[in-house]
Amino acid sequence: MYIKRTEDPVLLSRLNQSLHEWHVNLHPELFFPYDQPSAQSYFEKKLADDCHMFFIAVEDDEPLGYVWLELRKEKGNDFKRPSHYGYIYQIVVKDQHQGQGVGAFLMKEAEYAARDYGADRLELDYLAQNYIAEAFYKKIGYEPRRVTVHKEL
């Protein structure tokens, strides 16, 4: 298995389908049904922005999943120091390849890329009901820093 950077919006939109459908099933009030042309268009826009990087895991010419990294710079203010960090928007591993180290390998590549950028950390979030993600991130060394909550009005 190897990791490479990709700029292929068609591939990303197809790999994204299972994650997007999972989100739709969990929160149909928040997410539109998956639509490949819309997803492709969305990834095209993100790929045009140098702050967004996409890495795919490949084995025997088959893409196994991807990680989406955004490189962020925040100016400081009177309360907060300036910050350079990476933000993981999504990580997707095909169902049949989960539990085989693919996700950890992808996250390690995102860490290298963020570090090369000068980032001092990676951040991410996941839906509270995603216990698999929670266990995965804990296993690879991620710790809670901030908790967000919401209330329907």
HELIX and SHEET records of a PDB file:
HELIX    1   1 PRO A    9  LEU A   26  1                                  18    
HELIX    2   2 GLN A   36  LEU A   47  1                                  12    
HELIX    3   3 ASP A   95  HIS A   97  5                                   3    
HELIX    4   4 VAL A  102  TYR A  117  1                                  16    
HELIX    5   5 TYR A  131  LYS A  139  1                                   9    
SHEET    1   A 5 TYR A   2  ARG A   5  0                                        
SHEET    2   A 5 HIS A  52  GLU A  59 -1                                        
SHEET    3   A 5 GLU A  62  GLU A  74 -1                                        
SHEET    4   A 5 SER A  83  VAL A  93 -1                                        
SHEET    5   A 5 LEU A 122  LEU A 124  1                                        
END                                                                             
